Amino acid sequence: MEQTVTLTDLYEFKRCSLRFKLTKVDKVTSVMNAKDGLHEALHSTINYFYYAMLDGKFLSMNDLKEKFSNIWYGEMDLYDIKLNGNQEKRKKELEAIEMLQTLHRKEQRNKDEIVAVNLDFRVPFGKELTVMDKIPLIRKTSRGHEIVNIKTGKQKYDEFWQRTDMGITLQALAFEGIFKKQADTIRIENIRRGDSTFLERKRSDYQRLYKSVRMMQKAMQEGWFYPNESFMCNSCPVKNICMEWR
């Protein structure tokens, strides 16, 4: 029987297989913590910005602020975000606006052509598994076709993460399948820090991806769901249920 999973599913499973089971399989809650909620609200706003650019319209900063606020304060009812009061909510909103301003200023100067936004793809891993995701942004630059990922996190995107980022490898593989050629460049833009990193992917990276995905598939099929205790448990939406796991 063929199984279809998303890249988000795989990341959730790697982070904590029990959390994956409780939130993705059993669906006991859809609540997001502040960090995950900010990420989703920001990226929804960023997608809105680039979709408009794809249609030939450059939105104002006020447009972006309004869009983000509608998502963040629940007026669009997209996400169930758990926050510790209005002070934290306002603090996170100001963080988001600062990042959106960085992105907006950069795009005012950018003359590259937008080729695709949130391009859907499906990559088969044998006959029994397909992984679904999206390439967030493809540009046509002076160097050729460029895959772009916008990052908003505080963590350093160091050499280890650059070389092993499963999502980037999957996007590069999908790009080859769609365009019948390798992406000319892969760019990671961090709008929190205002810097960019260029990556590359080789056949050996695809081999690592295939092996990792097939091992996770086997673990899911065998029901290997167990807690992965770490400092990240502090903000986990299912930590109370997890404490009773035996």
N, C-alpha and C positions, 0 to 999 in steps of 0.2 A: 504494500500500500504506500503510495507516494505521500510524503510529508512536506508541507510548506511552512517555513519559518521566516521571520523577519530578522534583519541584522540586530534590531533592538532586543529581540528575544535572545539572541546569542550573547549579547553583552550582559543582559540580565542574568542569564544562566552562568556566565563566567564570574560575575560579581558575587552571586550567592544562589546556588541551585534551589534552596528551599524558598527563598524570596521569589524566585521565578515561578515555582509551583504555586505558591499562595496567591500571587498577583496576576500571573498570566494564564495559569491552568485552572485553578480553583476560583479565581477572580473574587477573593474575599474583600478586596478594597481597591479603589481607583485613586485614593488620595496621594498627592505628590508632596514631598517635602519642599522647603523653600528653594533649595539649590536646583532641584529638578524642575520645579515650577518656573523659576526664572529662566532656565535654559529653554524650556518649551515656548514660553511666552515671547522671549526674545527672537527665537528662530522663526516663529510664526510671523512676527513683524518683519523680519529680514526677508522672508519669502515673499511677503506682500510687496515689499520695496522692489525686489528684483522682477517679480511678475509684471509690475507696472513698467519697469524699464524695458522688459521684453516687448511690451506693447507700445513702446515709444514715448512713455510719459515718465518724467523725473519728478517724484514726489517731494514736497517740501518737508522740512524737519517737523513742522507742526502736524503734518499728515502722519508722520511716523509716531510722534508722541501720542496723538489721539488713538491711533490703532493699538499701540501697546497698552495704553490706559484702559481701553475697552476690554482687552483680554485680561489684563492684570487684576482689574477690579471686578471681574466676573460678569460684565455686561453681555459678553458674547457666549458665556456658559460653555467654554471649551474645556477647561481644566478645573479639577478640584484640588486647589493648592492649600496646604496647611501652613499657616504662618503664626508666629507668636505675637499677635497684636498689630496695631496700626503702625507702631514705630518701626518694626521690622519690615512691614509692607512698604512704607515710604522709603526706607533705606535702600531696599532692593530696587524700587522704582527709579531712584536717582542713579544707582549703578547702571541700570539698563539704559537710561536716557544718555548718560555719558558715553556708553559704548555705541549707541545709535548715532550720536553726533560724530564720533570718530569715523564710523562707516560712511555717513552722509558726506562729510568733507572729502573723504578719499574718493568717493564715486563722482563728486563734482569735477574732479581733475582727470578721471579715468576715461579714456576714449575707446577702450576695447569694446568689441561687439559682444552682446549677450546672445549666446546660441541656444541655451536651454536652461530651464529652472526646474528643479525637482524632477529630473528625468527618471521615470520608473524603469526598473529592470528586474529580471529574474535570471538567476544563475543556477544551472543544475549541477548537483554534486552526485553524479551517478544517476541511476534510474529511480531512486527512492527518496531523494531529497532535493528541494529547491529552496534557495534563499532569495528573498525579495528585499529590495531597498530602493533608494533614490540617489542619483548623483545630484547633489544640491545645486551646483552651478557649473556651467561650461561656458567659457569665454573664447573668443577668437582674438588672439594677440599677435604681435609681431613675430612671436616664436612659434605660432601655430595654435592648435586646440589645447586649452588649459582646463584641467579639473580644479575647481576651487572649493575649499571647505572653510567656513567661517567658524572660528573657535571663540568662545566667550568665557572659558574657565580660568581659574587662577593658577592651576597647576602648570609646571614647566613642561613644555613639549620637548623633552630631551632626546638624545640620540637613540636611546633604547625604544622609546615610544614612537619616534619617527620611523624606525625600521620595522616595528612589529604591529603597527596600527592596523587591525584587521579590517576596519571599515574602508580605509584608503586602498588596501590591497583588493578588496572586493569591488570597489568602484573602478579601479584600473582594469580589472579583469572584465567587468561589464562593458566598459568603454570600448575595449577591443572587440567584444562581441557585437556591439551595435554599429561602430564606425569602421570595423575591419582594419584597424590600425591602432598602434599605441598612442596614448595621449602624449602630446609633445612636452607638456610640463604639468606638474601637480603642485599646487600652491596651497599652503595652510596659512590663513590670515587670522591672527588673534586680535580682535578689536578691543579687548580689555587692555592689552599692552601696546597695541599699535604696531606690531611687527609681523613679518612674513617669513615663511620657511618653504624652501622648494624640496620636493621629495622625488624619488624614482622607485619604480617597482620592476623586479626581474622575475624570471621563471622560478628561481628558488623561493621567492616570496609567495608565489602562487602555490608551490608545493607545501609550504608551511600552512597556508590557509586551508588547503584541501584536507590536510591531516588533522588540523585543529577542528574543523567543522565536522568531519566524520566521527571524531572521538566524542564531540559533544552530542551528536546525534545518537550514538550508541548509549551514552549515559542517560539521555532522555528516554530512550526506548526501554532501557533496563530499570528505569525508575530510581536512579541514583540522585535523590534530592536530599540534601543535608545542609545544615547551617554553616556559614563561613563567618565566624565571629571576628569582628574588627572594630576599629573606632567608628566606622561608617554606620554601625548598628544604632548609634545614638539618634539618627534621624530616619531610621527605617520605619515605614508605615505599618509593618506587620511584626514589630519586635515583641509585642506582648503575646502574640500567638506563637512566635518562635520560641519564647521562653518555656512554653509548655510542650514543646516537641520532645518526644521520647522514641 
